[in-house]
Amino acid sequence: MGKVLLIGAGGVGTVVAHKMAGLPEVFTDIMLASRTKSKCDAIAARIGGNRIKTAQLDADEVPQLVALIRSFQPDLVVNVALPYQDLTIMDACLETGVSYLDTANYEPKDEAKFEYKWQWAYQERFKKAGLTAILGCGFDPGVTSIFTAWAAKYVFDEIQYLDIVDCNAGDHGKPFATNFNPEINIREVTQKGKYWENGEWVVTEPHQIHKPLTYPHIGERESYVIYHEELESLVKNFPTLKKARFWMTFGQEYLTHLRVIQNIGMASIKPVLYEGKEIVPIQFLKAVLPAPEELGANYVGETSIGCRIKGIKDKKKKTYYIYNNCSHEAAYAETGTQAVSYTTGVPAMIGAMMFLQGEWKKPGVFNVEEFNPDPFMEQLNLHGLPWWELHDVRLEMD
């Protein structure tokens, strides 16, 4: 049905490659590219069947991207590389006339800040070129945004309060490790919190707002309000929202390590001079921490991610909780990765399928909640991320 160029060979790229390779009727040709070709080769060898072609690529360089895209001639470029590289890959897609999909919004290397304005600015260029750009097609952002669209379509007449809740109750046995790229992960969870209330953003100190929440099959976990990118697009696309927040669980040991890392300057993104060379502390830290894609073998437990929503149905107040739980052990058995990579990679594959099948295909730049959620929700159940609904339950939210 279509050819896909997949950029990024970390844990998420591994999952996407595995899932795409298993659907030859949808993904007829797949090329996996990254800065380190040996990583791509190892993934391709594990999958077998000569399903995956590989290439070396520096996604910071538009000319390299353009050359590879023109050589392979894909129908879609799937970007699961670093968020720093979103814009160069989008530029290359425009230059070569190919559509685009990613899982995380752009953030500049020199500033710990992520927002959609840089990618939304590409709207007219993609529209004029007749190309589709699908933004944020992981789990959060991604599935949580589609859960919200599903709720707005089928469950509520008006959604008013949204709390996205993300719990990782797994144990990888390491003193400290991050579940995805350490540089991105640490930047994300150490910045100030932010949530939407009554038409404006409310900014908090990092981890200032927290409370215990109960997660299905897991139990109670301390959960913290942080800023997460899908809030920006959801409050724009669902203007009836009076309040929208994102909660994530952290263990005390993790927070202690994080505090020490910050206090000694290892979370800094500003270069320092060391033995005559400039190094960025957080990039050095990334080099010495366990690689996220190597955590799966000993990971036990599960994740639970979903949306707790309040609103109006038939002129009455209603509550609704939609969620997925994913087992680290099951994810590893299938793809050799842990559940955090799995829950991001599967939706990226499904989003690519939606494009190739013509379900999500229109000129311009779109967040996933702007597409029809129905076919995507169906595919989640078929490809390892089943979802569950609870109606009129206590949400534990104020």
C-alpha positions as CSV (number, residue, x, y, z in Angstrom):
1,M,0.0,0.0,0.0
2,G,2.8,2.4,0.8
3,K,6.5,3.1,1.4
4,V,7.6,4.6,4.7
5,L,10.9,6.2,5.8
6,L,11.3,5.8,9.5
7,I,13.8,8.1,11.2
8,G,15.1,7.1,14.6
9,A,16.5,3.8,15.9
10,G,15.9,4.0,19.7
11,G,13.3,2.2,21.7
12,V,10.3,3.8,19.9
13,G,11.8,3.3,16.5
14,T,12.4,-0.4,17.3
15,V,8.7,-0.8,18.2
16,V,7.5,1.1,15.0
17,A,9.8,-1.0,12.8
18,H,8.5,-4.3,14.4
19,K,4.9,-3.3,14.0
20,M,5.2,-2.1,10.5
21,A,7.2,-5.1,9.4
22,G,4.3,-7.3,10.6
23,L,1.8,-5.6,8.2
24,P,3.3,-6.0,4.7
25,E,-0.2,-5.4,3.1
26,V,0.0,-1.8,4.5
27,F,3.7,-1.1,4.7
28,T,5.1,-2.5,1.5
29,D,8.6,-1.0,1.9
30,I,10.3,0.3,5.0
31,M,13.6,2.1,5.4
32,L,15.0,2.7,8.9
33,A,17.5,5.5,9.2
34,S,19.5,7.1,12.0
35,R,22.8,8.7,12.8
36,T,24.2,5.2,13.8
37,K,23.5,2.8,11.0
38,S,24.6,-0.2,13.1
39,K,21.6,0.3,15.4
40,C,19.3,0.2,12.3
41,D,21.0,-2.9,11.1
42,A,20.6,-4.7,14.5
43,I,16.9,-3.9,14.5
44,A,16.5,-5.1,10.9
45,A,18.3,-8.3,11.7
46,R,16.1,-9.1,14.7
47,I,13.0,-8.5,12.6
48,G,14.4,-10.6,9.7
49,G,12.8,-11.4,6.4
50,N,14.6,-8.6,4.7
51,R,11.6,-6.4,5.6
52,I,13.7,-3.4,6.7
53,K,16.2,-1.5,4.6
54,T,18.6,0.7,6.5
55,A,20.6,3.9,6.0
56,Q,22.9,6.3,7.9
57,L,21.4,9.8,8.3
58,D,22.1,13.0,10.2
59,A,18.6,14.4,10.6
60,D,20.0,17.8,11.5
61,E,21.1,18.2,7.9
62,V,18.4,19.0,5.4
63,P,20.5,18.1,2.4
64,Q,21.1,14.6,3.7
65,L,17.4,14.2,4.4
66,V,16.5,15.4,1.0
67,A,18.9,13.1,-0.7
68,L,17.7,10.0,1.2
69,I,14.0,10.9,0.6
70,R,14.6,11.4,-3.1
71,S,16.5,8.1,-3.3
72,F,14.0,6.0,-1.4
73,Q,10.8,7.9,-2.5
74,P,8.6,7.2,0.4
75,D,4.9,8.1,0.7
76,L,5.4,9.2,4.3
77,V,8.2,10.1,6.6
78,V,7.7,9.0,10.2
79,N,9.9,11.0,12.6
80,V,10.7,9.3,16.0
81,A,14.1,11.0,16.2
82,L,14.8,13.9,18.6
83,P,12.3,16.8,18.9
84,Y,15.1,19.1,17.9
85,Q,15.0,17.7,14.4
86,D,11.3,18.1,13.7
87,L,11.7,21.3,11.7
88,T,14.6,20.1,9.5
89,I,12.6,16.9,8.7
90,M,9.5,19.0,7.9
91,D,11.7,21.2,5.7
92,A,13.0,18.2,3.8
93,C,9.4,16.8,3.4
94,L,8.3,20.1,1.8
95,E,11.3,20.2,-0.5
96,T,10.7,16.6,-1.7
97,G,6.8,16.6,-1.7
98,V,6.4,13.9,1.0
99,S,4.0,13.9,4.0
100,Y,5.1,13.8,7.6
101,L,4.3,12.3,11.0
102,D,5.9,12.7,14.4
103,T,5.3,11.8,18.1
104,A,6.6,14.9,19.9
105,N,6.6,18.6,19.2
106,Y,9.6,20.7,18.4
107,E,11.9,22.1,21.0
108,P,15.0,24.2,20.4
109,K,18.3,22.7,21.6
110,D,19.3,25.8,23.5
111,E,16.1,26.3,25.4
112,A,14.1,23.9,27.6
113,K,10.8,24.8,26.1
114,F,8.4,23.0,23.8
115,E,5.4,24.3,22.1
116,Y,3.6,23.8,18.8
117,K,3.9,27.4,17.4
118,W,7.0,26.4,15.3
119,Q,5.2,23.5,13.6
120,W,1.8,25.2,13.3
121,A,3.6,27.9,11.4
122,Y,4.1,25.3,8.6
123,Q,0.3,25.1,8.0
124,E,0.0,27.1,4.8
125,R,3.2,25.6,3.3
126,F,1.9,22.0,3.8
127,K,-1.6,23.0,2.6
128,K,-0.3,24.7,-0.5
129,A,1.9,21.7,-1.3
130,G,-1.0,19.3,-0.8
131,L,0.9,17.4,1.9
132,T,-0.3,16.2,5.3
133,A,1.7,16.7,8.5
134,I,0.4,14.7,11.5
135,L,1.7,16.0,14.9
136,G,2.0,14.2,18.2
137,C,1.0,10.6,17.2
138,G,2.5,8.8,20.2
139,F,0.6,8.0,23.4
140,D,0.8,11.3,25.3
141,P,0.6,13.3,23.1
142,G,-1.3,11.1,20.7
143,V,-3.7,8.5,22.1
144,T,-4.7,10.8,25.0
145,S,-5.7,13.4,22.5
146,I,-7.7,10.8,20.5
147,F,-9.3,9.6,23.7
148,T,-10.4,13.2,24.2
149,A,-11.8,13.5,20.7
150,W,-13.6,10.2,21.1
151,A,-15.2,11.4,24.4
152,A,-16.2,14.7,22.8
153,K,-17.8,12.8,19.9
154,Y,-19.6,10.0,21.7
155,V,-19.7,10.5,25.5
156,F,-20.4,14.2,26.1
157,D,-22.4,17.1,24.7
158,E,-19.8,19.3,26.2
159,I,-16.4,18.4,27.8
160,Q,-15.4,20.9,30.5
161,Y,-12.7,19.3,32.7
162,L,-9.8,17.2,31.4
163,D,-7.1,15.5,33.5
164,I,-4.6,13.4,31.6
165,V,-3.1,10.9,34.0
166,D,0.2,9.0,33.3
167,C,1.4,6.3,35.7
168,N,4.5,4.1,35.2
169,A,4.3,1.5,38.0
170,G,7.1,-0.5,36.5
171,D,10.5,-1.4,38.1
172,H,13.6,-1.7,35.9
173,G,16.0,-2.4,38.8
174,K,18.3,0.5,38.1
175,P,19.1,3.2,40.8
176,F,18.2,5.9,38.2
177,A,17.2,5.7,34.6
178,T,14.8,7.5,32.2
179,N,12.2,5.7,30.1
180,F,12.9,7.7,27.0
181,N,15.8,9.9,25.8
182,P,17.3,11.2,29.0
183,E,18.1,14.6,27.6
184,I,14.4,15.2,26.6
185,N,13.0,13.4,29.6
186,I,14.9,15.4,32.2
187,R,14.3,18.7,30.4
188,E,10.5,17.9,30.3
189,V,10.0,17.0,34.0
190,T,12.2,19.6,35.5
191,Q,10.6,22.7,34.0
192,K,7.8,24.6,35.6
193,G,4.3,23.2,35.7
194,K,1.5,24.7,33.7
195,Y,-2.2,24.0,33.3
196,W,-5.2,25.6,31.7
197,E,-8.0,27.2,33.7
198,N,-10.7,29.7,32.8
199,G,-9.2,30.8,29.5
200,E,-5.6,31.2,30.6
201,W,-2.4,29.3,31.6
202,V,-1.5,29.0,35.2
203,V,2.2,28.5,35.9
204,T,3.5,26.6,39.0
205,E,6.9,25.7,40.4
206,P,8.1,22.2,39.3
207,H,6.1,19.4,41.1
208,Q,4.3,22.0,43.3
209,I,0.9,20.5,42.8
210,H,0.6,16.8,43.7
211,K,-1.8,14.3,45.2
212,P,-2.3,10.5,45.4
213,L,-4.4,9.1,42.5
214,T,-5.6,5.5,42.1
215,Y,-4.7,3.7,38.9
216,P,-6.5,0.6,37.6
217,H,-4.7,-2.7,38.6
218,I,-1.9,-0.6,40.2
219,G,-3.4,1.2,43.1
220,E,-2.5,4.5,44.6
221,R,0.5,6.5,43.3
222,E,1.6,10.1,44.1
223,S,0.9,12.1,41.0
224,Y,2.3,15.5,40.0
225,V,1.0,18.3,37.7
226,I,3.6,19.0,35.0
227,Y,3.2,20.7,31.6
228,H,2.7,18.4,28.6
229,E,2.5,19.5,25.0
230,E,-0.9,18.0,24.2
231,L,-2.6,20.5,26.5
232,E,-1.7,23.3,24.1
233,S,-3.5,21.8,21.1
234,L,-6.4,20.3,23.1
235,V,-7.5,23.6,24.7
236,K,-7.4,25.1,21.2
237,N,-9.4,22.4,19.5
238,F,-11.9,21.9,22.4
239,P,-12.7,25.4,23.5
240,T,-15.4,24.3,25.9
241,L,-12.6,23.1,28.3
242,K,-12.6,25.1,31.5
243,K,-9.7,23.3,33.0
244,A,-7.1,20.9,31.6
245,R,-4.1,19.4,33.4
246,F,-1.5,16.7,33.0
247,W,-0.5,14.4,35.9
248,M,2.5,12.1,36.0
249,T,3.7,9.7,38.7
250,F,7.2,9.9,40.2
251,G,8.7,7.8,42.9
252,Q,10.6,9.6,45.7
253,E,13.9,8.0,44.8
254,Y,13.5,9.3,41.2
255,L,12.7,12.8,42.5
256,T,15.7,12.7,44.8
257,H,18.1,11.8,42.0
258,L,16.5,14.5,39.8
259,R,17.0,17.1,42.5
260,V,20.7,16.1,43.0
261,I,21.2,16.2,39.2
262,Q,19.8,19.7,39.1
263,N,21.7,20.9,42.2
264,I,25.1,19.9,40.8
265,G,24.4,21.3,37.4
266,M,24.1,18.1,35.4
267,A,20.7,19.0,34.0
268,S,22.1,22.2,32.4
269,I,21.8,22.6,28.6
270,K,24.5,25.4,28.6
271,P,27.9,24.2,27.4
272,V,30.8,24.2,29.8
273,L,34.5,24.1,29.0
274,Y,36.2,20.8,30.1
275,E,39.8,20.1,29.2
276,G,39.7,22.5,26.4
277,K,36.4,21.1,24.9
278,E,32.9,22.4,25.2
279,I,30.5,19.8,26.6
280,V,26.8,20.1,27.5
281,P,26.3,18.6,31.0
282,I,22.9,17.0,30.2
283,Q,24.4,15.4,27.1
284,F,27.2,13.9,29.1
285,L,24.7,12.7,31.7
286,K,22.8,11.0,28.8
287,A,26.0,9.2,27.8
288,V,26.5,7.6,31.2
289,L,22.9,6.7,32.1
290,P,21.4,3.4,30.9
291,A,19.9,3.6,27.4
292,P,16.1,3.5,27.5
293,E,16.0,0.8,24.9
294,E,18.2,-1.5,27.1
295,L,15.8,-1.4,30.1
296,G,13.2,-3.8,28.8
297,A,14.9,-7.2,29.8
298,N,14.4,-6.7,33.5
299,Y,11.4,-4.4,33.5
300,V,8.4,-5.6,35.5
301,G,5.0,-4.0,36.1
302,E,2.9,-1.9,33.9
303,T,1.9,1.6,32.8
304,S,-1.5,3.1,33.0
305,I,-2.3,6.2,30.9
306,G,-5.7,7.8,30.3
307,C,-8.1,10.7,30.5
308,R,-10.4,11.6,33.3
309,I,-13.1,13.9,32.0
310,K,-16.1,15.8,33.4
311,G,-18.7,17.4,31.3
312,I,-22.4,17.6,30.3
313,K,-24.5,14.9,28.7
314,D,-28.3,15.4,28.1
315,K,-28.1,18.5,30.4
316,K,-26.7,16.4,33.2
317,K,-23.2,16.3,34.8
318,K,-21.2,13.3,33.7
319,T,-17.8,11.7,34.5
320,Y,-15.8,9.4,32.3
321,Y,-12.4,7.7,32.5
322,I,-10.8,6.1,29.5
323,Y,-7.4,4.4,29.8
324,N,-5.0,1.8,28.7
325,N,-2.7,-0.4,30.8
326,C,0.4,-1.8,29.2
327,S,2.7,-4.6,30.6
328,H,6.4,-4.0,30.5
329,E,6.9,-7.8,30.3
330,A,4.5,-8.2,27.4
331,A,6.0,-5.4,25.5
332,Y,9.5,-6.9,25.9
333,A,8.3,-10.3,24.8
334,E,6.9,-8.9,21.6
335,T,9.4,-6.2,20.6
336,G,12.4,-6.4,23.0
337,T,11.5,-3.0,24.4
338,Q,9.8,-1.7,27.6
339,A,6.2,-0.4,27.8
340,V,7.0,3.3,27.5
341,S,8.6,2.7,24.1
342,Y,5.8,0.4,23.1
343,T,3.0,2.8,24.0
344,T,4.6,5.5,21.9
345,G,5.6,3.3,19.0
346,V,2.3,1.4,18.4
347,P,0.3,4.7,17.9
348,A,3.0,6.0,15.5
349,M,2.5,2.9,13.4
350,I,-1.3,3.2,13.5
351,G,-1.1,6.9,12.6
352,A,1.1,5.9,9.6
353,M,-1.5,3.3,8.7
354,M,-4.3,5.9,8.9
355,F,-2.4,8.0,6.4
356,L,-1.6,5.3,4.0
357,Q,-5.2,4.0,4.1
358,G,-6.5,7.5,3.4
359,E,-8.3,7.9,6.7
360,W,-6.1,10.7,7.9
361,K,-5.1,12.5,4.8
362,K,-5.7,16.2,4.1
363,P,-3.5,19.1,3.2
364,G,-2.0,21.0,6.1
365,V,-0.6,20.6,9.6
366,F,-2.8,18.8,12.1
367,N,-2.8,17.5,15.7
368,V,-4.2,14.0,15.9
369,E,-7.4,15.0,17.6
370,E,-8.4,16.9,14.5
371,F,-8.9,13.6,12.6
372,N,-11.7,11.1,12.9
373,P,-10.9,9.0,16.0
374,D,-13.0,5.9,15.1
375,P,-10.6,3.9,12.8
376,F,-7.6,4.7,15.1
377,M,-9.5,3.6,18.2
378,E,-10.4,0.3,16.5
379,Q,-6.7,-0.4,15.5
380,L,-5.5,0.3,19.1
381,N,-7.5,-2.8,20.2
382,L,-6.1,-4.9,17.4
383,H,-2.4,-4.0,17.9
384,G,-1.6,-4.3,21.6
385,L,-3.1,-1.3,23.3
386,P,-6.7,-2.1,24.3
387,W,-8.6,0.6,26.0
388,W,-11.2,0.6,28.7
389,E,-14.0,2.9,29.7
390,L,-15.6,3.7,33.1
391,H,-18.7,5.8,33.1
392,D,-20.0,7.9,36.0
393,V,-17.3,7.0,38.4
394,R,-15.4,9.1,41.0
395,L,-12.4,10.7,39.3
396,E,-10.5,11.8,42.4
397,M,-10.2,15.3,40.8
398,D,-11.2,18.6,42.3
